[in-house]
Amino acid sequence: MRLEPVVYGGGQERGPRAGTQSVAPAVGLRAAARVTAGELAGGAPARLTVLRDGLHHRLAGALPGRVRLNGPERARLPNTLNISVEGRLGHELLATVPEIAASTGSACRSGTHTPSPVLTAMGLAPGRALGALRLSLGRRSTAEDIETAARALVRAVPRH
Protein backbone atom coordinates (compact mmCIF):
# COMPACT_ATOMS: atom_id res chain seq x y z
CA MET A 1 0.00 0.00 0.00
CA ARG A 2 1.41 3.37 -0.98
CA LEU A 3 1.15 6.01 1.73
CA GLU A 4 0.04 9.54 0.91
CA PRO A 5 2.64 12.14 1.97
CA VAL A 6 1.82 14.10 5.12
CA VAL A 7 3.67 17.16 3.77
CA TYR A 8 4.50 17.48 0.08
CA GLY A 9 7.92 18.61 -1.04
CA GLY A 10 11.24 16.83 -0.68
CA GLY A 11 11.99 13.15 -0.89
CA GLN A 12 12.95 12.57 2.72
CA GLU A 13 11.73 9.45 4.51
CA ARG A 14 11.26 7.70 1.14
CA GLY A 15 8.60 10.19 0.09
CA PRO A 16 5.93 10.26 2.82
CA ARG A 17 7.40 13.33 4.51
CA ALA A 18 9.13 16.44 3.28
CA GLY A 19 11.66 18.34 5.35
CA THR A 20 14.47 17.54 7.73
CA GLN A 21 13.86 15.47 10.82
CA SER A 22 13.70 17.54 13.98
CA VAL A 23 16.67 16.65 16.15
CA ALA A 24 15.38 18.18 19.42
CA PRO A 25 12.43 15.77 19.87
CA ALA A 26 14.68 12.80 19.08
CA VAL A 27 17.21 13.90 21.70
CA GLY A 28 14.39 14.53 24.20
CA LEU A 29 12.96 11.08 23.58
CA ARG A 30 16.38 9.52 24.14
CA ALA A 31 16.82 11.41 27.43
CA ALA A 32 13.33 10.42 28.61
CA ALA A 33 13.98 6.78 27.70
CA ARG A 34 17.23 6.80 29.71
CA VAL A 35 15.52 8.29 32.77
CA THR A 36 12.66 5.81 32.52
CA ALA A 37 14.98 2.84 32.07
CA GLY A 38 16.94 3.92 35.14
CA GLU A 39 13.78 4.27 37.21
CA LEU A 40 12.49 0.87 36.08
CA ALA A 41 15.81 -0.76 36.93
CA GLY A 42 15.88 1.08 40.27
CA GLY A 43 12.58 -0.38 41.43
CA ALA A 44 10.24 2.57 40.81
CA PRO A 45 7.22 0.37 39.96
CA ALA A 46 7.53 -1.54 43.25
CA ARG A 47 7.93 1.70 45.23
CA LEU A 48 4.85 3.20 43.58
CA THR A 49 2.86 0.01 44.16
CA VAL A 50 3.62 0.22 47.89
CA LEU A 51 2.53 3.87 48.00
CA ARG A 52 -0.60 3.22 45.92
CA ASP A 53 -1.64 0.27 48.07
CA GLY A 54 -0.86 2.26 51.22
CA LEU A 55 -3.22 5.00 50.07
CA HIS A 56 -5.92 2.47 49.28
CA HIS A 57 -5.60 0.72 52.65
CA ARG A 58 -5.50 4.02 54.52
CA LEU A 59 -8.72 5.19 52.83
CA ALA A 60 -10.47 1.82 53.19
CA GLY A 61 -9.52 1.64 56.87
CA ALA A 62 -10.72 5.16 57.65
CA LEU A 63 -13.95 4.74 55.66
CA PRO A 64 -14.89 1.11 56.34
CA GLY A 65 -17.21 -0.43 53.77
CA ARG A 66 -17.39 2.76 51.71
CA VAL A 67 -14.27 2.62 49.51
CA ARG A 68 -14.58 0.47 46.39
CA LEU A 69 -11.67 -0.38 44.12
CA ASN A 70 -12.60 0.13 40.47
CA GLY A 71 -10.68 -2.47 38.54
CA PRO A 72 -8.65 -5.54 39.31
CA GLU A 73 -6.85 -5.98 42.61
CA ARG A 74 -3.60 -7.23 41.04
CA ALA A 75 -3.11 -6.56 37.31
CA ARG A 76 -3.06 -2.76 37.23
CA LEU A 77 -0.71 0.17 36.88
CA PRO A 78 1.55 0.65 39.89
CA ASN A 79 0.98 4.40 40.00
CA THR A 80 -2.81 4.60 39.70
CA LEU A 81 -5.59 4.07 42.23
CA ASN A 82 -9.15 4.27 40.92
CA ILE A 83 -11.76 4.12 43.67
CA SER A 84 -15.32 5.15 44.37
CA VAL A 85 -16.47 6.34 47.78
CA GLU A 86 -20.00 5.22 48.54
CA GLY A 87 -22.39 8.11 48.88
CA ARG A 88 -20.14 10.70 47.20
CA LEU A 89 -19.85 11.92 43.64
CA GLY A 90 -16.24 12.13 42.55
CA HIS A 91 -16.35 15.71 41.29
CA GLU A 92 -18.07 16.92 44.48
CA LEU A 93 -15.51 15.16 46.65
CA LEU A 94 -12.58 16.62 44.71
CA ALA A 95 -14.11 20.11 44.92
CA THR A 96 -13.72 19.93 48.70
CA VAL A 97 -10.04 18.95 48.63
CA PRO A 98 -8.17 21.62 46.65
CA GLU A 99 -4.82 20.34 47.94
CA ILE A 100 -5.22 17.21 45.80
CA ALA A 101 -4.72 17.16 42.04
CA ALA A 102 -6.77 14.21 40.81
CA SER A 103 -9.35 13.31 38.21
CA THR A 104 -12.85 11.93 38.19
CA GLY A 105 -12.78 10.60 34.65
CA SER A 106 -14.96 11.95 31.93
CA ALA A 107 -17.09 15.05 32.11
CA CYS A 108 -18.49 16.85 29.11
CA ARG A 109 -17.51 20.43 28.40
CA SER A 110 -20.86 21.84 29.44
CA GLY A 111 -20.20 20.83 33.04
CA THR A 112 -22.68 17.96 33.02
CA HIS A 113 -20.88 15.05 34.61
CA THR A 114 -21.26 11.65 33.00
CA PRO A 115 -19.95 8.25 34.05
CA SER A 116 -16.69 7.11 32.54
CA PRO A 117 -17.41 4.95 29.48
CA VAL A 118 -14.51 2.70 30.51
CA LEU A 119 -15.92 2.11 34.00
CA THR A 120 -19.42 1.47 32.70
CA ALA A 121 -17.99 -0.93 30.08
CA MET A 122 -16.34 -2.74 33.01
CA GLY A 123 -19.81 -3.24 34.46
CA LEU A 124 -19.86 -0.55 37.14
CA ALA A 125 -23.25 0.95 37.90
CA PRO A 126 -23.58 4.59 36.77
CA GLY A 127 -23.71 5.86 40.38
CA ARG A 128 -20.49 4.11 41.29
CA ALA A 129 -18.83 5.27 38.06
CA LEU A 130 -19.86 8.87 38.85
CA GLY A 131 -18.21 8.48 42.24
CA ALA A 132 -14.89 7.42 40.76
CA LEU A 133 -11.65 9.15 41.66
CA ARG A 134 -8.44 8.48 39.75
CA LEU A 135 -5.51 9.15 42.06
CA SER A 136 -2.16 9.01 40.28
CA LEU A 137 1.27 8.92 41.84
CA GLY A 138 4.46 10.11 40.22
CA ARG A 139 8.20 9.73 40.49
CA ARG A 140 8.35 12.33 43.26
CA SER A 141 5.43 10.99 45.31
CA THR A 142 6.33 10.27 48.94
CA ALA A 143 4.76 8.53 51.92
CA GLU A 144 4.05 12.00 53.32
CA ASP A 145 2.12 12.85 50.14
CA ILE A 146 0.04 9.71 50.58
CA GLU A 147 -0.72 10.62 54.18
CA THR A 148 -1.71 14.16 53.17
CA ALA A 149 -4.01 12.90 50.41
CA ALA A 150 -5.61 10.27 52.65
CA ARG A 151 -6.22 12.76 55.48
CA ALA A 152 -7.76 15.30 53.11
CA LEU A 153 -10.04 12.78 51.40
CA VAL A 154 -11.20 11.20 54.67
CA ARG A 155 -11.90 14.64 56.12
CA ALA A 156 -14.02 15.47 53.04
CA VAL A 157 -16.27 12.42 53.37
CA PRO A 158 -19.13 12.95 55.82
CA ARG A 159 -19.69 10.20 58.36
CA HIS A 160 -22.90 8.16 58.12
Secondary structure by P-SEA (a helix, b strand, c coil): ccccccccccccccccccccccaaaaaaaaaaaaaaaaaaaaaaaaaaaaaaaaaaaaaaaacccccccccccccccccbbbbbcccccaaaaaaaccccccccccccccccccccaaaaaacccaaaaaabbbbbbcccccaaaaaaaaaaaaaacccc
